[in-house]
Amino acid sequence: MVSGVDMFVMILYLAVLATIGFVSIRSVKSHRDFLVAGSRLNYGLYVPAMAAVVLGGASTLGGSSLGYTYGISGMWLVVMIGLGIIGMGVLFAKPLSRVNVYSVSELLGRRFGPGSRAISAVIVAVYDLMVCVTGIIAMGIVLTTLFGLPETPAIIIGGFIVLLYTILGGMWAVTLTDVIQFWVMTVGLIFLLLPIGLYHAGGFSGLAEQVDPSFWDLTNIGASRIFSYFLLYFFGMMIGQDIWQRAFTAKNEKILARGTIYAGIYCILYALSGALIGMTASVLLPGLSDPQQAIPQLAMHYLPVGLFGLVLAAVASAVMSTASGTIMASATVIVNDLFLPYAKKEYSDKAKMNMTRLVLFVTGAIAILIAAWMKNVVVALDVAYALLSGSVFIPILAAFFWKRVTSRVTLLSMLVSSIVVIADLLIEGLSSLNAILFGVAASAVTMAIGTWLSPSQPADEEATA
């Protein structure tokens, strides 16, 4: 039974986040402030915010559910996310700090023309929308556990809270809430739930004796699945609009590069903690009908009054940070790359900001509806990264590092790979592990053959400064 104290802790936490949205309005003085927090973040704000935006519902509830089912090898989903963030810091920090853009699609548009900008914008907007869906689903799980609400109303309420502070304060509100969420989830999950759960399981030695020996096998989840996580998340992290938009908030190139790497290292530690929490839950709470409930149920049964509310707030933190960042990214792409380039008049800075708020509301409502229908965080995330990595990763590499590729070939590459990804998802199902592999292969082959056959020169306007 959930105590009134735990409910109060959670309600207070949600009220603080909503208040930040209202307070942040004062700091948002321009469209740039609204989209990238004025590009003024130092390490203390940037590292927690970058880590928080990538560690969402799938990373937290999904990662622990994999630990519950497969043991320590359940960490691979989040490990690949961490490695992808490190890869972005190593490979893309320097060029990203030199381009004056707001989105992945704007970069592709500069290099390969308006056609590539438009199609990549559609892909990126859908990707971020689906990642937001994972956060809203997970938020629904938290509210269901705490307040006993039916799943669908819980999803709607959780989605509305995220939408409220994001619309009000833009990226500055998202940044401030992400920093709070980072510390709440670090304390709640890594420093409270994990050690307390291990204590009740008899420590590491007790855990080792009670779980199946296969739970300590790093490949127990399956080599093919580990490889699919590599394809989905390692590449997807490097080119996600939500990740790039967060990168653009860094004060300078040094903070962008090192801060991103630090955030990636934290993600790997988070991955290990999540898998261990799932393993502990499999010992203390065997037979859960839904492994995604591993963290909420473990907290409910083994944490004292007050701390249970804090841990659920930690789960909500991980969930909401990704949901707010990705819905912000989706709205940015829709306005910046699908509307403004084709508008017949110039809009003032204030008009652009209000337009982005309106699109945030519409896309947020759509995300909530999809979340209420889908109700599975890992499946939603698979669809998102299959579309993004399968269709956009090779063109992004070409934009930075392959000068000979033409605009026409790049556009064809994205069209072909998008069709291949969608076709595979329809044929093999939304959980297909082949969609990303086939999409990347189709993109690379189309671009290679097209470049070999094309006598024309690449677009004059380059992405790098």
C-alpha positions as CSV (number, residue, x, y, z in Angstrom):
1,M,0.0,0.0,0.0
2,V,1.4,3.4,-1.0
3,S,1.6,5.8,2.0
4,G,0.4,9.4,2.0
5,V,4.0,10.5,2.6
6,D,5.2,8.9,-0.6
7,M,2.3,10.4,-2.6
8,F,3.1,13.8,-1.1
9,V,6.8,13.4,-2.1
10,M,5.8,12.6,-5.7
11,I,3.2,15.4,-5.9
12,L,5.7,17.9,-4.5
13,Y,8.3,16.9,-7.0
14,L,5.9,17.2,-10.0
15,A,4.8,20.6,-8.6
16,V,8.4,21.8,-8.5
17,L,8.9,20.8,-12.2
18,A,5.7,22.6,-13.2
19,T,6.9,25.7,-11.3
20,I,10.2,25.7,-13.1
21,G,8.3,26.0,-16.3
22,F,6.5,29.1,-15.2
23,V,9.7,30.7,-13.7
24,S,11.7,29.9,-16.8
25,I,9.5,32.1,-19.0
26,R,11.5,35.1,-17.7
27,S,14.8,33.7,-19.0
28,V,13.4,33.0,-22.5
29,K,14.0,36.3,-24.3
30,S,14.5,35.0,-27.9
31,H,13.8,32.1,-30.2
32,R,17.4,30.9,-29.7
33,D,16.9,30.9,-25.9
34,F,13.8,28.8,-26.4
35,L,15.5,26.3,-28.7
36,V,19.0,25.9,-27.3
37,A,19.0,27.8,-24.0
38,G,21.1,30.6,-25.5
39,S,24.1,28.2,-25.9
40,R,25.4,29.2,-22.5
41,L,25.7,26.0,-20.5
42,N,28.9,25.1,-18.6
43,Y,29.9,21.6,-17.3
44,G,27.8,21.8,-14.2
45,L,24.6,22.1,-16.3
46,Y,25.6,20.5,-19.6
47,V,26.8,17.1,-18.4
48,P,23.8,16.3,-16.2
49,A,21.4,17.7,-18.9
50,M,23.1,15.6,-21.7
51,A,23.0,12.4,-19.6
52,A,19.4,13.0,-18.5
53,V,18.1,13.6,-22.0
54,V,19.3,10.1,-23.2
55,L,18.4,8.1,-20.1
56,G,14.7,7.9,-20.3
57,G,11.9,5.4,-19.9
58,A,13.4,2.7,-22.0
59,S,16.8,3.1,-20.4
60,T,15.4,2.9,-16.9
61,L,12.4,0.7,-16.9
62,G,13.4,-1.1,-20.1
63,G,17.0,-1.7,-18.9
64,S,15.9,-3.0,-15.6
65,S,13.3,-5.3,-17.2
66,L,16.1,-6.8,-19.4
67,G,18.2,-7.3,-16.2
68,Y,15.2,-9.0,-14.6
69,T,14.9,-11.4,-17.6
70,Y,18.5,-11.9,-18.8
71,G,20.7,-10.8,-16.0
72,I,23.8,-8.7,-16.3
73,S,23.7,-8.8,-20.1
74,G,20.5,-6.7,-19.9
75,M,22.9,-3.7,-19.5
76,W,23.8,-3.8,-23.3
77,L,20.9,-1.6,-24.4
78,V,22.0,1.3,-22.2
79,V,25.7,0.6,-22.7
80,M,25.3,1.1,-26.4
81,I,23.6,4.4,-25.7
82,G,26.5,5.5,-23.6
83,L,29.0,4.4,-26.2
84,G,27.1,6.3,-28.8
85,I,27.2,9.5,-26.8
86,I,31.0,9.0,-26.3
87,G,31.3,8.5,-30.1
88,M,29.4,11.7,-30.8
89,G,31.7,13.6,-28.4
90,V,34.8,12.1,-30.2
91,L,33.7,12.3,-33.8
92,F,31.2,15.2,-34.1
93,A,32.0,17.7,-31.3
94,K,34.4,19.8,-33.4
95,P,32.2,20.1,-36.6
96,L,29.1,20.6,-34.5
97,S,30.6,23.5,-32.6
98,R,31.4,25.2,-35.9
99,V,28.0,25.0,-37.7
100,N,25.4,27.6,-36.9
101,V,22.3,25.4,-37.2
102,Y,19.4,24.3,-35.0
103,S,18.8,20.8,-36.4
104,V,20.2,17.7,-38.1
105,S,18.0,18.5,-41.1
106,E,19.2,22.0,-41.4
107,L,22.8,20.7,-41.7
108,L,21.8,18.2,-44.4
109,G,19.9,21.0,-46.2
110,R,23.0,23.2,-46.3
111,R,25.1,20.4,-47.7
112,F,22.6,18.5,-50.0
113,G,19.7,20.9,-50.7
114,P,16.1,21.4,-49.7
115,G,14.9,18.0,-50.7
116,S,17.3,16.2,-48.3
117,R,16.4,18.8,-45.6
118,A,12.7,18.0,-46.0
119,I,12.8,14.2,-46.0
120,S,15.3,14.0,-43.2
121,A,13.1,16.4,-41.2
122,V,10.2,14.1,-41.5
123,I,12.3,11.1,-40.4
124,V,13.8,13.0,-37.5
125,A,10.5,14.4,-36.3
126,V,9.0,10.9,-36.3
127,Y,12.0,9.5,-34.5
128,D,11.8,12.1,-31.7
129,L,8.1,11.7,-31.5
130,M,8.5,7.9,-30.9
131,V,11.2,8.4,-28.3
132,C,8.9,10.9,-26.5
133,V,6.3,8.2,-26.6
134,T,8.6,5.9,-24.6
135,G,8.9,8.5,-21.9
136,I,5.2,9.1,-21.6
137,I,4.5,5.3,-21.5
138,A,7.0,4.9,-18.6
139,M,5.5,7.9,-16.8
140,G,2.2,6.2,-17.0
141,I,3.7,3.1,-15.4
142,V,5.1,5.2,-12.5
143,L,1.7,7.0,-11.9
144,T,-0.1,3.7,-12.1
145,T,2.2,2.2,-9.4
146,L,1.9,5.2,-7.1
147,F,-1.7,6.2,-7.3
148,G,-3.3,3.0,-8.6
149,L,-4.6,4.8,-11.7
150,P,-5.7,2.9,-14.8
151,E,-2.9,2.8,-17.4
152,T,-4.4,5.0,-20.0
153,P,-5.4,7.9,-17.7
154,A,-2.0,7.7,-16.1
155,I,-0.3,8.1,-19.4
156,I,-2.4,11.1,-20.3
157,I,-1.7,12.8,-17.0
158,G,2.0,12.1,-17.1
159,G,2.2,13.4,-20.7
160,F,0.4,16.6,-19.8
161,I,2.8,17.4,-17.0
162,V,5.8,17.0,-19.3
163,L,4.1,19.1,-22.0
164,L,3.3,21.9,-19.6
165,Y,6.8,22.9,-18.5
166,T,8.3,22.3,-21.9
167,I,5.8,24.6,-23.6
168,L,6.2,27.3,-21.0
169,G,10.0,27.5,-20.7
170,G,11.4,25.8,-23.8
171,M,15.0,24.5,-23.6
172,W,15.9,26.6,-20.6
173,A,13.1,24.9,-18.6
174,V,14.1,21.5,-20.0
175,T,17.7,22.2,-18.9
176,L,16.8,23.2,-15.4
177,T,14.4,20.3,-14.9
178,D,17.0,17.9,-16.5
179,V,19.7,18.9,-14.0
180,I,17.3,18.3,-11.1
181,Q,16.1,15.0,-12.6
182,F,19.7,13.8,-13.1
183,W,20.5,14.2,-9.4
184,V,17.2,12.8,-8.3
185,M,17.6,9.6,-10.4
186,T,21.3,9.3,-9.4
187,V,20.5,9.4,-5.7
188,G,17.2,7.5,-6.0
189,L,18.3,4.6,-8.2
190,I,22.1,4.2,-7.8
191,F,22.6,5.3,-4.2
192,L,19.3,4.1,-2.6
193,L,17.4,1.4,-4.5
194,L,20.4,-0.6,-5.7
195,P,22.2,-1.0,-2.4
196,I,19.0,-1.5,-0.4
197,G,17.9,-4.2,-2.9
198,L,21.2,-5.9,-2.8
199,Y,21.1,-5.9,1.1
200,H,17.8,-7.7,1.1
201,A,19.1,-10.2,-1.5
202,G,22.1,-11.0,0.7
203,G,24.6,-8.8,-1.0
204,F,26.5,-9.7,-4.2
205,S,27.3,-13.2,-2.8
206,G,23.7,-13.8,-2.0
207,L,22.5,-12.6,-5.3
208,A,25.1,-14.8,-7.1
209,E,23.8,-17.9,-5.2
210,Q,20.1,-17.2,-6.0
211,V,20.1,-16.3,-9.7
212,D,20.6,-18.7,-12.6
213,P,24.3,-18.9,-13.5
214,S,23.5,-17.7,-17.0
215,F,22.6,-14.3,-15.4
216,W,26.3,-13.5,-15.1
217,D,27.0,-14.3,-18.7
218,L,27.6,-11.0,-20.6
219,T,26.1,-12.6,-23.8
220,N,23.1,-14.3,-22.2
221,I,20.8,-11.9,-24.0
222,G,22.1,-13.1,-27.3
223,A,24.8,-11.9,-29.6
224,S,22.3,-10.9,-32.3
225,R,20.4,-8.8,-29.9
226,I,23.6,-7.1,-28.6
227,F,24.6,-6.4,-32.2
228,S,21.1,-4.9,-32.9
229,Y,21.5,-2.6,-29.9
230,F,24.8,-1.5,-31.3
231,L,23.3,-0.7,-34.7
232,L,20.2,1.0,-33.1
233,Y,21.7,3.1,-30.3
234,F,25.4,3.5,-31.0
235,F,24.7,5.1,-34.3
236,G,21.4,6.7,-33.4
237,M,22.9,8.6,-30.4
238,M,25.3,10.3,-32.7
239,I,22.7,11.8,-35.0
240,G,19.6,12.3,-32.9
241,Q,18.0,15.7,-33.1
242,D,17.4,15.7,-29.3
243,I,21.1,14.9,-28.7
244,W,22.3,17.6,-31.2
245,Q,19.9,20.2,-29.8
246,R,21.3,19.5,-26.4
247,A,24.9,19.7,-27.8
248,F,24.1,23.2,-29.2
249,T,23.4,24.4,-25.6
250,A,27.1,24.0,-24.7
251,K,29.0,27.2,-24.1
252,N,32.0,26.2,-26.2
253,E,33.7,23.4,-28.2
254,K,35.6,22.1,-25.1
255,I,32.5,21.8,-23.0
256,L,30.7,20.1,-25.9
257,A,33.4,17.5,-26.5
258,R,34.4,16.6,-23.0
259,G,31.0,17.1,-21.4
260,T,29.5,14.7,-23.9
261,I,32.1,12.1,-23.2
262,Y,31.6,12.4,-19.5
263,A,27.8,12.0,-20.0
264,G,28.5,8.8,-22.0
265,I,30.6,7.4,-19.2
266,Y,27.8,8.1,-16.7
267,C,25.4,6.2,-19.0
268,I,27.5,3.1,-18.9
269,L,27.5,3.2,-15.0
270,Y,23.7,3.7,-15.2
271,A,23.4,0.6,-17.5
272,L,25.3,-1.6,-15.0
273,S,23.2,-0.3,-12.1
274,G,19.9,-0.9,-14.0
275,A,20.8,-4.5,-14.9
276,L,21.8,-5.2,-11.2
277,I,18.5,-3.7,-10.0
278,G,16.6,-6.0,-12.4
279,M,18.6,-9.0,-11.2
280,T,17.9,-8.2,-7.6
281,A,14.1,-7.8,-8.4
282,S,14.2,-11.3,-10.0
283,V,15.3,-12.8,-6.7
284,L,13.2,-10.8,-4.4
285,L,10.1,-10.6,-6.6
286,P,10.1,-13.6,-8.9
287,G,7.2,-14.1,-11.3
288,L,6.3,-10.5,-12.2
289,S,3.8,-10.5,-15.0
290,D,5.4,-7.4,-16.4
291,P,9.2,-7.0,-16.0
292,Q,8.9,-3.3,-16.6
293,Q,7.5,-3.1,-13.1
294,A,10.8,-4.3,-11.6
295,I,11.9,-0.9,-10.3
296,P,8.5,0.3,-9.0
297,Q,7.6,-3.0,-7.3
298,L,11.1,-3.4,-5.8
299,A,10.8,0.1,-4.4
300,M,7.3,-0.4,-3.1
301,H,8.1,-3.6,-1.2
302,Y,11.6,-2.9,0.2
303,L,12.0,0.9,0.7
304,P,10.8,2.7,3.8
305,V,8.1,5.4,3.7
306,G,9.3,8.5,2.0
307,L,12.2,6.8,0.2
308,F,9.7,4.9,-2.0
309,G,8.3,8.3,-3.2
310,L,11.8,9.5,-3.9
311,V,12.7,6.5,-6.0
312,L,9.5,6.8,-8.0
313,A,10.4,10.5,-8.5
314,A,13.8,9.2,-9.7
315,V,12.1,7.0,-12.3
316,A,9.8,9.8,-13.3
317,S,13.0,12.0,-13.6
318,A,14.6,9.6,-16.1
319,V,11.3,9.4,-18.0
320,M,10.4,13.0,-18.1
321,S,13.9,14.3,-19.1
322,T,13.8,12.3,-22.3
323,A,10.2,13.0,-23.1
324,S,10.6,16.8,-22.8
325,G,13.9,16.9,-24.7
326,T,12.6,14.8,-27.6
327,I,9.2,16.5,-28.0
328,M,11.1,19.8,-28.0
329,A,13.4,18.4,-30.8
330,S,10.4,17.2,-32.8
331,A,8.7,20.6,-32.7
332,T,12.0,22.3,-33.5
333,V,12.4,20.3,-36.7
334,I,8.8,20.7,-37.8
335,V,9.0,24.5,-37.4
336,N,12.6,25.1,-38.4
337,D,12.8,22.6,-41.4
338,L,9.3,21.9,-42.6
339,F,7.5,25.2,-42.2
340,L,9.8,28.3,-42.1
341,P,11.9,27.4,-45.3
342,Y,8.6,27.4,-47.3
343,A,6.8,30.3,-45.6
344,K,5.9,33.1,-47.9
345,K,6.7,35.8,-45.3
346,E,9.3,36.6,-42.6
347,Y,8.3,35.9,-39.0
348,S,9.5,37.9,-36.0
349,D,11.5,36.2,-33.3
350,K,8.5,36.2,-31.0
351,A,6.2,34.8,-33.7
352,K,8.7,31.9,-34.2
353,M,8.7,31.2,-30.5
354,N,4.9,31.2,-30.3
355,M,4.7,29.0,-33.4
356,T,7.1,26.5,-31.8
357,R,5.0,26.4,-28.6
358,L,1.9,25.7,-30.7
359,V,3.6,22.8,-32.5
360,L,4.8,21.5,-29.2
361,F,1.3,21.3,-28.0
362,V,0.1,19.5,-31.1
363,T,3.0,17.0,-31.3
364,G,2.7,16.4,-27.6
365,A,-0.9,15.5,-27.9
366,I,-0.1,13.1,-30.7
367,A,2.6,11.5,-28.6
368,I,0.2,11.0,-25.7
369,L,-2.3,9.3,-28.0
370,I,0.3,7.0,-29.5
371,A,1.6,6.1,-26.0
372,A,-1.9,5.2,-24.8
373,W,-2.2,2.8,-27.8
374,M,1.3,1.3,-27.8
375,K,2.1,0.9,-24.1
376,N,5.6,-0.8,-24.6
377,V,8.7,1.3,-24.1
378,V,11.2,-1.0,-25.8
379,V,9.1,-1.6,-28.9
380,A,8.5,2.2,-29.3
381,L,12.3,2.9,-29.0
382,D,13.1,0.2,-31.5
383,V,10.8,1.8,-34.1
384,A,12.3,5.2,-33.4
385,Y,16.0,4.3,-33.8
386,A,15.3,2.0,-36.8
387,L,13.9,4.9,-38.7
388,L,16.6,7.3,-37.7
389,S,19.8,5.2,-38.0
390,G,18.6,3.2,-41.0
391,S,17.8,6.3,-43.0
392,V,19.9,9.3,-41.8
393,F,23.2,8.0,-40.4
394,I,25.1,7.4,-43.7
395,P,24.0,10.9,-45.1
396,I,25.2,12.6,-41.9
397,L,28.6,10.9,-42.3
398,A,28.7,12.0,-45.9
399,A,27.8,15.6,-45.0
400,F,30.9,15.8,-42.8
401,F,33.4,13.5,-44.3
402,W,32.5,12.5,-48.0
403,K,32.9,15.5,-50.3
404,R,32.1,13.8,-53.6
405,V,28.5,12.8,-52.7
406,T,25.8,14.7,-54.6
407,S,22.5,16.1,-53.4
408,R,20.5,13.9,-55.8
409,V,22.3,10.7,-54.6
410,T,21.8,11.6,-51.0
411,L,18.1,12.3,-51.4
412,L,17.7,9.0,-53.2
413,S,19.7,7.2,-50.5
414,M,17.3,8.5,-47.8
415,L,14.2,7.6,-49.8
416,V,15.4,4.1,-50.5
417,S,16.5,3.4,-47.0
418,S,13.3,4.8,-45.5
419,I,11.2,2.5,-47.7
420,V,13.4,-0.5,-46.7
421,V,13.1,0.2,-43.0
422,I,9.3,0.8,-43.1
423,A,8.8,-2.3,-45.3
424,D,10.7,-4.5,-42.9
425,L,8.9,-3.2,-39.9
426,L,5.6,-3.9,-41.6
427,I,6.6,-7.4,-42.7
428,E,8.6,-8.7,-39.7
429,G,6.8,-6.6,-37.0
430,L,7.7,-3.5,-35.0
431,S,10.3,-5.4,-33.0
432,S,12.2,-6.5,-36.0
433,L,16.0,-6.4,-35.5
434,N,16.7,-6.4,-39.2
435,A,15.1,-3.1,-40.1
436,I,18.1,-1.0,-39.0
437,L,20.6,-3.4,-40.6
438,F,18.7,-3.5,-43.9
439,G,18.2,0.3,-43.8
440,V,21.9,1.2,-43.2
441,A,22.9,-1.3,-45.9
442,A,20.4,0.1,-48.4
443,S,21.5,3.7,-47.6
444,A,25.2,2.9,-48.0
445,V,24.8,0.8,-51.2
446,T,22.6,3.4,-52.8
447,M,25.0,6.2,-52.0
448,A,28.1,4.2,-53.1
449,I,26.5,3.2,-56.5
450,G,25.0,6.6,-57.1
451,T,28.3,8.4,-56.4
452,W,30.1,6.0,-58.7
453,L,27.7,6.5,-61.5
454,S,27.2,10.2,-61.1
455,P,29.5,12.5,-63.0
456,S,28.3,15.7,-61.3
457,Q,29.9,17.5,-58.4
458,P,28.6,17.7,-54.8
459,A,26.6,20.7,-53.6
460,D,28.6,23.9,-53.3
461,E,27.4,24.7,-49.8
462,E,29.3,22.6,-47.3
463,A,28.2,21.7,-43.7
464,T,31.6,22.3,-42.2
465,A,32.9,25.7,-41.6
